[in-house]
Amino acid sequence: MERKKILLRLDPVVHDALARWASDDLRSTNSQIEFLLRRALSEAGRLPDGVGRIRPRGRPRKTPDDEEGHEDGDASEAG
C-alpha cells in the first residue's frame, strides 16, 4: 500500500521541539509525527482495526544482502 503524502504547516518552535524529541527517540521527524498520531488515535479509541504496523525506530537492521561486496574491499583482511 502506498503511503499518503500531506503538507503540514507547523509553528517553527513546535517543529524544533518535535525534531529534538524525534532525535532522542531515534526517529525521523516524520516518523515521530506518525507515532504520536497513532498513539492519540489509539487512546481516543479511533485507531482503525487492521491498521498497518509502524516501522521500528532506529536504523533498519542489516541483511546478508546488505553486506555483499564488502568482503573484497575489507582492509583488515589485506596482509
C-alpha positions in Angstrom: 0.0 0.0 0.0 1.3 3.4 -0.9 1.8 5.9 1.9 -0.2 9.1 1.8 1.7 12.4 1.5 0.5 15.6 3.1 1.7 19.1 3.6 1.8 20.0 7.3 2.4 23.6 8.5 3.8 23.9 12.0 4.9 26.7 14.2 8.8 26.7 14.0 9.1 26.3 17.8 6.8 23.3 17.7 8.7 21.8 14.8 12.0 22.3 16.6 10.7 20.6 19.8 9.3 17.8 17.7 12.6 17.3 15.8 14.5 17.1 19.1 12.1 14.6 20.6 12.3 12.5 17.4 16.1 12.6 17.5 16.0 11.5 21.2 13.8 8.5 20.2 16.0 7.7 17.1 13.1 8.5 14.7 12.8 10.9 11.8 10.5 13.9 12.4 8.0 12.3 10.0 8.0 9.0 11.9 7.6 10.8 15.2 4.6 12.6 13.9 3.0 9.3 12.7 3.9 7.7 16.1 2.2 10.4 18.0 -0.9 10.5 15.8 -1.3 6.7 16.1 -0.9 6.9 19.9 -3.5 9.7 20.0 -5.9 7.8 17.8 -5.4 4.6 19.9 -6.0 6.5 23.2 -9.2 8.1 21.8 -10.4 4.7 20.6 -10.3 5.8 17.0 -7.4 3.7 15.6 -9.0 1.5 12.9 -8.7 -2.3 13.2 -6.2 -3.6 10.6 -4.0 -0.5 10.5 -0.5 -1.4 9.3 2.3 -1.6 11.8 4.7 1.3 12.1 8.4 0.6 11.3 10.5 0.1 14.4 12.6 3.1 15.4 16.3 3.4 14.6 18.2 2.2 11.6 17.0 -0.8 9.7 18.9 -4.0 10.5 21.5 -5.1 8.0 20.6 -8.2 6.0 23.1 -10.6 4.4 22.3 -8.9 1.1 23.5 -5.5 2.6 26.9 -6.9 3.3 27.6 -8.3 -0.2 30.5 -6.7 -2.0 32.2 -5.5 1.2 34.4 -8.6 1.5 36.7 -7.7 -1.4 37.4 -4.2 -0.1 38.0 -5.0 3.5 41.4 -3.6 4.5 41.5 -5.8 7.7 42.0 -8.9 5.5 44.8 -7.4 3.5 48.0 -8.6 4.5 
